[in-house]
């Protein structure tokens, strides 16, 4: 039980930490186009991201795949600004109705999982219970992501309820901010110089 709690907390704080701004930005930009009435879609979308994340962690923990940290650290903010760009230039209703978003969530989850892959491989190298440890980590990760999603949905609801911004403006403003922040992250991590 102590291992479950340890890895659950590790997954939870992998999302809810200032060191995890890239994850927070990604989950926010993925969620911001939705309202509480679309909670099932959001849950499936976030779970798709977690599945992608879990696949790369699992393959890394078993030492099947290794990733160049420099390229991964550059690719992560690229996934964020691509997602923010989709929010900025999407047609009304297209993104919500499109199944492409689920595929992108899985693919971008693979990339984000690569970012933590080396650290998790090191932590699990002496652990005999790789599957249960990874499962605990991913349950913590998913729980943390759901917390962030609920927070984003609540703030969006509140902002619209108080008539501070329309849904469209809410999406445009915060997607623009995250686009700029993630673009700056990508430039800072550019590996080809």
C-alpha positions as CSV (number, residue, x, y, z in Angstrom):
1,X,0.0,0.0,0.0
2,X,2.9,2.4,0.7
3,X,4.2,1.9,-2.8
4,X,0.7,2.7,-4.2
5,X,0.6,5.9,-2.2
6,X,4.1,6.9,-3.2
7,X,3.5,6.4,-6.9
8,X,0.0,7.9,-6.7
9,X,1.5,11.1,-5.1
10,X,4.3,11.1,-7.7
11,X,1.7,11.1,-10.5
12,X,-0.5,13.7,-8.8
13,X,2.4,16.1,-8.2
14,X,3.7,15.4,-11.7
15,X,0.7,17.4,-12.8
16,X,0.2,19.8,-9.9
17,X,3.6,21.2,-9.5
18,X,5.2,24.4,-10.8
19,X,7.8,22.2,-12.4
20,X,5.0,20.8,-14.5
21,X,3.9,24.0,-16.2
22,X,4.1,22.3,-19.5
23,X,1.5,19.8,-18.4
24,X,-0.7,22.4,-16.8
25,X,-0.6,24.5,-20.0
26,X,-1.4,21.5,-22.1
27,X,-4.3,20.3,-20.0
28,X,-5.6,23.9,-19.8
29,X,-5.5,24.5,-23.6
30,X,-7.1,21.1,-24.2
31,X,-9.9,21.8,-21.8
32,X,-10.6,25.5,-22.2
33,X,-12.9,25.0,-25.3
34,X,-15.3,23.0,-23.2
35,X,-18.0,23.6,-20.6
36,X,-19.3,21.4,-17.8
37,X,-22.0,20.1,-20.2
38,X,-19.3,18.4,-22.2
39,X,-17.7,16.7,-19.2
40,X,-17.9,13.2,-20.8
41,X,-16.0,14.4,-23.9
42,X,-13.4,16.1,-21.7
43,X,-12.9,13.0,-19.5
44,X,-12.4,10.8,-22.6
45,X,-10.0,13.4,-24.1
46,X,-7.9,13.6,-20.9
47,X,-7.9,9.8,-20.5
48,X,-6.6,9.6,-24.1
49,X,-3.8,11.9,-23.2
50,X,-3.0,9.7,-20.1
51,X,-3.0,6.5,-22.2
52,X,-0.4,8.0,-24.6
53,X,1.6,9.2,-21.6
54,X,1.4,5.8,-20.0
55,X,2.5,3.9,-23.1
56,X,5.8,5.8,-23.3
57,X,6.4,5.5,-19.6
58,X,5.7,1.7,-19.7
59,X,8.0,1.2,-22.8
60,X,10.7,3.3,-21.1
61,X,10.4,1.5,-17.7
62,X,10.9,-1.8,-19.5
63,X,13.9,-0.2,-21.3
64,X,12.3,-0.9,-24.7
65,X,12.6,2.7,-25.8
66,X,15.0,5.5,-24.8
67,X,14.5,9.1,-25.8
68,X,16.8,12.0,-26.4
69,X,15.9,14.5,-23.6
70,X,17.0,17.5,-25.7
71,X,14.5,16.7,-28.5
72,X,11.7,15.7,-26.2
73,X,12.0,18.9,-24.1
74,X,11.7,20.8,-27.4
75,X,8.8,18.7,-28.6
76,X,6.7,19.1,-25.5
77,X,6.1,22.9,-25.8
78,X,5.5,22.4,-29.5
79,X,2.5,20.1,-28.7
80,X,1.2,22.9,-26.5
81,X,1.4,25.7,-29.0
82,X,0.0,23.5,-31.7
83,X,-3.0,22.8,-29.5
84,X,-3.3,26.5,-28.6
85,X,-3.1,27.3,-32.3
86,X,-5.9,24.9,-33.1
87,X,-8.1,26.7,-30.5
88,X,-7.2,30.1,-32.0
89,X,-8.0,29.2,-35.6
90,X,-10.7,26.6,-35.2
91,X,-14.1,26.9,-36.8
92,X,-17.0,26.9,-34.3
93,X,-18.0,23.4,-33.4
94,X,-15.4,21.7,-35.6
95,X,-12.9,20.8,-32.9
96,X,-15.6,19.5,-30.4
97,X,-17.2,17.3,-33.1
98,X,-13.9,16.0,-34.5
99,X,-12.4,12.7,-33.5
100,X,-9.0,14.1,-34.5
101,X,-8.7,15.7,-31.1
102,X,-8.6,12.3,-29.4
103,X,-5.9,11.0,-31.7
104,X,-3.9,14.2,-31.1
105,X,-4.4,13.8,-27.3
106,X,-2.9,10.3,-27.5
107,X,0.0,11.3,-29.7
108,X,0.8,14.4,-27.6
109,X,0.5,12.2,-24.5
110,X,3.2,10.0,-26.0
111,X,5.4,13.0,-26.3
112,X,4.7,14.3,-22.8
113,X,5.3,10.8,-21.4
114,X,8.8,10.8,-23.0
115,X,9.6,13.9,-20.9
116,X,9.3,11.9,-17.7
117,X,10.4,8.5,-19.1
118,X,14.1,8.7,-18.0
119,X,13.2,9.8,-14.5
120,X,10.6,7.0,-14.1
121,X,13.0,4.4,-15.5
122,X,15.6,5.4,-12.9
123,X,13.0,5.3,-10.0
124,X,11.6,1.9,-11.1
125,X,15.0,0.3,-11.8
126,X,15.1,-1.3,-8.4
127,X,11.4,-1.8,-8.1
128,X,10.1,-5.4,-8.6
129,X,6.5,-4.2,-9.2
130,X,6.8,-2.2,-12.3
131,X,3.2,-2.7,-13.5
132,X,1.6,-1.8,-10.2
133,X,3.9,1.2,-9.7
134,X,3.2,2.5,-13.2
135,X,-0.6,1.9,-12.6
136,X,-0.4,3.8,-9.3
137,X,1.5,6.7,-11.0
138,X,-1.0,6.9,-13.8
139,X,-4.0,6.9,-11.5
140,X,-2.4,9.8,-9.6
141,X,-1.6,11.5,-12.9
142,X,-5.2,11.1,-14.2
143,X,-6.6,12.3,-10.8
144,X,-4.4,15.4,-10.9
145,X,-5.5,16.1,-14.5
146,X,-9.1,15.7,-13.6
147,X,-8.6,18.2,-10.8
148,X,-7.0,20.7,-13.2
149,X,-9.9,20.1,-15.7
150,X,-12.5,20.8,-13.1
151,X,-10.7,23.9,-12.1
152,X,-10.5,25.2,-15.7
153,X,-14.1,24.3,-16.3
154,X,-15.2,26.0,-13.1
155,X,-13.2,29.2,-13.8
156,X,-14.6,29.3,-17.3
157,X,-18.1,28.9,-16.0
158,X,-17.5,31.6,-13.4
159,X,-16.0,34.0,-15.9
160,X,-18.9,33.5,-18.3
161,X,-21.5,33.6,-15.5
162,X,-20.2,36.9,-14.3
163,X,-20.2,38.1,-17.9
164,X,-16.5,39.0,-17.8
165,X,-15.9,37.2,-21.1
166,X,-17.9,35.3,-23.6
167,X,-17.0,31.6,-24.2
168,X,-15.3,32.6,-27.5
169,X,-13.3,35.4,-25.8
170,X,-12.3,33.2,-22.9
171,X,-10.9,30.6,-25.3
172,X,-9.1,33.2,-27.5
173,X,-7.5,35.1,-24.6
174,X,-6.2,32.1,-22.7
175,X,-5.3,30.1,-25.7
176,X,-3.3,33.2,-26.9
177,X,-1.5,33.5,-23.6
178,X,-0.6,29.8,-23.5
179,X,0.4,29.9,-27.2
180,X,2.9,32.7,-26.4
181,X,4.2,31.0,-23.3
182,X,4.7,27.7,-25.0
183,X,6.3,29.3,-28.0
184,X,8.8,31.0,-25.7
185,X,9.4,27.6,-24.0
186,X,10.1,26.0,-27.4
187,X,12.5,28.7,-28.4
188,X,14.4,28.3,-25.1
189,X,14.6,24.6,-25.6
190,X,15.5,24.7,-29.3
191,X,18.0,21.8,-29.7
192,X,19.3,22.5,-33.2
193,X,21.9,25.3,-32.4
